[in-house]
């Protein structure tokens, strides 16, 4: 029997979600998870997944996990403790004997213990979560973790339709004055999807640092917030984000057709390696010399002075387009982007927030790359469609 993944993502607090058996077929597992609306840092809270069920019998595998903290249980229900204030994500993954998987998630606000540091009632500590309508100060440096979620089809892919989640890392500098925000974005790390190809098996592509460093800094982009407070929308103009995301070519317009010939006068050696376009490494054959276009859009919610919450599905979307210039090689798969997620976390240590600055006291891409795994744990990846194979 082919394994199937079913995911339910709960983006509101104190809620329970159910995947109905009639929607999945009679033999698939069902994940149900209930969480409290909030908890206090350092104090235990209970989550309940006991209503989850496997119509064919008992579950073969159960994983109950909370982030941050990387705590995991092998029971349907349990008790967790989160050390610091912020937003916690609890996930329950269940699997039956045939490998079919179901997942449910919920999120809760973790406040400072007893109204102490990190609690919204303590104005001396702006690092904790804040109630809606509270003023914010967004000045400073943030880590942006965004998940490209392409749906790839056709070509040499086997199966012909595949899905993937590829984390991207950027350094964001914000200047905030009243309702006006100015944003600059520097790419720090880029990943590409792993795919299966009919003639070569699994293919992994690597983006060298030289290519990442060639991505132009976006900004400054300036716009007006609807409100400079928690609960307000944080949405840079999408046209401004898209304009600079062409690698390996100089186009008159971001919507121009990409060059397909290395001799095209629009092709540029952006990674300065003596080859036209930019070079992507692949497990199949030689390096791939390509031109690549990425169009992104994001819209999140201001959770606090230290966090922009983009975990609602559809908060982030990316569409990619590439052309292969080298005579041999494997074209990096492209495709329409599925609705995805992102998160921005303050990383400059201001007001007791996460501090990833190096010994020189400044925050740069080297610092963020070293903490990429930690940042991904703070901003969990979205689930992929249950009916779309991924590798």
N, C-alpha and C positions, 0 to 999 in steps of 0.2 A: 504494500500500500504506500502511496506517495505521501510523504510527510507534509503537513500543512501548518502554517503559522497563522494564528488568529490573534490580533492585538486590539485591545481597548485602551485608549489613553484618556485618563481623567484629568482635565485641566482646571477643574473647579475643586475647591476644598469641600470636605465633609460630604462626599457623595459616593454612591455605589453604582457600578456599571455592569451590565449583563449582556453577553452575546447569546441571543436566543437560539435554542437548538434547532428551531425550524429554519433559521437562517443559515445554518452550517451543515445540516445533515444530522442523522440520528447518532452517528458514532464518534463525533468529535468532542473533545473536552471543552468545558466552559469555565472561564476564570471570573470570579467575583471577588471584589476587594472593597472593604469599607475602612475609612480612616477618619480620625477626628479632624475638626476644622483647624485646630491649632494645638500646640504643645509648648512646653517651656524648656529652654536649654538646660541640659543636665538632669532632667527629670524623665522617667520612663513614660511611654505612651503605647497603647495597644492598637494593633491593626487586626482585622478579622477577614480571613478568606475562606472560612469554613463552609460557606454556601457554594463554593466551587464544586463542580461535579464532573465525573467521567462516566458516561452512560454505559461504558463497557466494563466498568469495574473500578478498582483503585488506581490512583495515579502512579506511573512508573518513576516520575521525577517531579519534585517540587522545589522551587527556589523563591524565597521571600527576601527582598533586599531593600535597604534604605540608603540613599545618598543625600548629602555627603556623609562620610564615615565608613563607607564600604562594609557595612554589616550585612551578613547573610544568614538565613535560617533555612532549614529543609522541612519546615512545617507550614501548613496553610495559614496559621495565625501565630502571632507572637508579640513580643514587647521589644521596643527599641528605645535608645537614648541618643539624642543628637547633642553634641557638646556646645555648639555655637548657634546663635540666632541666625535666622535666614529662612529660606524656603527649602523644605525637604521633599524628596520624591521617593515614594514607596512603590515597588513593583512586585507583582506576583506572576511567576511563570510556572505553568503546569504542563506536563507532557504525559501522553498515554503510552502504552506498550508498543504502538505502531509508529511512534515518533511524531505524532500530531501534537502541536503546541498551541496553547492559548495564553494570553498575557493580559493583565489588567494593571493600571497604574492610578495613583492618586497623589495629590500634592497637599501639603499643609504648611502653615506658617509656624515657625519656631521662634518664640519670643524669649527675651532675656529672663532668666530665672527670677521670680519674685519681684519683678519690676526693676531689676538691677540693670547693669550695663547691657546694651543691645536691645532693651525694651523700648518701644515707642514712647512710653511715658517718661523716659529718662533723656532729657534734651542734651545731656552732656556727651552722649554717645550716638552719633548719627549713623553708625555702621549697621544697626539692626533694621528689621523691616519696619515700615512706617504705615500708619493707617491712611486710607485714601483721603485726599484733600490736604495732606501735609506738604509744606513747601520743601523743595529740594535744591541742593547745590550739586550740579553735575560737572563742575570744573575738575579736570584732571585726566588721568590715563586709565583706559579700560582694556581688558582682553575681550575680543569678540570671537566666540566659537559659533560657527554656522555649519549646518549640515547640508551639503549638496545631496539631492535625492533624485537622481535621474532615472527615467524609465527608458531603457535602451531597447531598440528593436532592429531586426533585419541584419543584413550583411553576413559576416562570418560567425555571428553569435549562435551558440547551440546550448540551450534552446534559443529560439529567435527573439524571445522577449525576456529581458532580465531587468532586475532592479538593484540598486545599490545605495549605500549611504557613505558619503565621503566627507569627513570633517575638514574644515578650513579654519585657519587661525589668523587673526589680524590684530594689530595694535591700533587702538582708536584714541585719538586725543580730542577732548571736548573742551570748548570754552563756552561758558554759560553766563548770560547777563539778562536777568529778567525772564521774558518769554523767548528771547533770542538764543539760539544754539548754533555754534559753529563746530563742524566735525571734520576731522582728517583721518583717513584710513590707510595704514601701511600693511601690506600682505607680509605674513611671517612664515606660514607653512601652508602648502597645498597638497591635497591627496586626490588620487583618481580612483575610480571604481575598479575592483577586481572582477573580471568577466571570464566566461568559459567560451572558447572558440573551437569550432568543430575540428580543425586540423591540428591544433596545438595545445588543447586542454586549457587549464587555468592560466590567465595572463594577468600579471601585476605590473602596473606602470608606476614609475617613480619620477617625481618632479624635482630636479636638482635645485639646490639653493640658488644657483646662478639664474635660473628661470624665475624663481620667486622674487629675487632681488630686482629683476627687470620689470616687475609689475609697477607701473607708476603709482605714486602716492595719490590717492583720491582726495580732493579737497584743497582748501577748506570749502565745505558746503554749509551755507548758512540758511536757516529757515526759522519760522516762528512756531513754538509749541502752542498747542491749543490752551494749555494751562501748565505752568511751571510747578507741578505738584504731583504727588503720588496718585496713581490711577489714571493719569493722562496718557495719551498716545504719543509714542516716540517713533516718528516715521520720516526719515530723510526723503527728499524728492527722488523717486526711482530713476528718473532720467539722468540725474547727476551721478548716481552710483554706477550706471551702465556705461557712461561715456568713455571711461578710461580703461575698460577691461578688454582690450585687444592686444594680443601678444604675437609678435613676429610679423607685423604688418602695420603700415601707416595708412589708415583709411580716411577718406574725406568725410564720410558719415559712418557712424557706428552700425548702421543697417546695410552698408554696402556688401556685395557678395565678396567672400573671401578669395584671395589668390589661390590658384591650384598649381601654378608653375613657379619653380624657384627663380626663374628669370624675370618674373613679374616685377616691375619697378617699384611696386608698393611693398614688396617683401623687405623686411629689415632684420638685421642680426641683433635682436634685443638682448640675448644672453652673452654676446661678445665672445663666442667660441669659434669664430671663423666660418660658420655655416649660416645659410639664410634661415630666417624664421627662428624658432626656439626648439631645443632638442629635449625630448622626453625619453627616458630609459624604459625598456620593456623587457620582460622575461623572454619574449620572442624576438630573435634575430637582432639586427643592429639598432642603433638609436633611431628614433622617429623624429624627423624634422617636420615640424608642423606650424601652422598658423591656427591660433585658437581665440575664440571670442566667448566671453562670459557676460551674461546680462543678469543682474541681481536686483531684487527688491526686498525690503524688509520693513516690518511695522510691528513694534512691540509696545509694552506697557511699562511706564516708569514705576518700578516696585519700591525703590528707595533711592537715596543719593548714591548708592553703591551698586545698583543693579537695574538693568533693563531686561524685562522678562519677555522673551519671544517664544515661549514653549507652547502656545496655542497653535495647533496645526494650521498652516497657511501663513504664519507670521513671516516666513522667509521662503523665497522661491528663486531658483536659478535655472536658466536655460543656457546650454552650451552648443557651440558650433565649431567644428575643426575641419581643416583640410590637410592632407598629407603631401609634403613636398619631396620627400626622399623617394628614390625609385624602389627601394625595398623597405619593409617595416610594417608595423601593425598600427593602424589608425586608432588613436585613443577614442573609445566609444563616446558618442554624444547622443543627446536626446532631450525631449521635453522634461522640464523639472516638475516633479510632483510637489504638492504643498509640503513645506518642511518647517523647521524650527531653528532658532538661534538663541543665544544669550550673551549679554554683556556684563562683565563682572569687573568692578574696580580693582586694579592691581597695583596701585601706587602707594598703598599703605595709609592713605589719608584718613584721619579720624578713626584709626584702628582697623581699617579694612584690610583685606588680603594684600600682602606686600611681597611682590616678586622682583623688586628692584635689585640690581646687581650691587657689587661693592662700591661702584662709583656713585651710587645714590640715584641713578637714572634708570628708567625702564625702557628696554629696547627689545627687538625681536629675539635676540639671543636668550634673554631672560624668559620670554614667553615660550619659546621652543622647549626649553628645559623643563617647563611645567605643563606641557601640552596634555599629558595624561591626566594630571590633577584637574586641569581646566575642563577636560571632557567629562570627568566624573561630576563636576559641579553643574555642567550643562548636558544632561543625558541626551543621547541620540533618539530621534523619533523611530517608531516602528515602520517596517516596510509592509506593503500590501500582502495579504495572506496568499493570494493567488499568483504572485510574481516571484520566480526563483531568484535567489541571490547567492553570491559566493564570497 
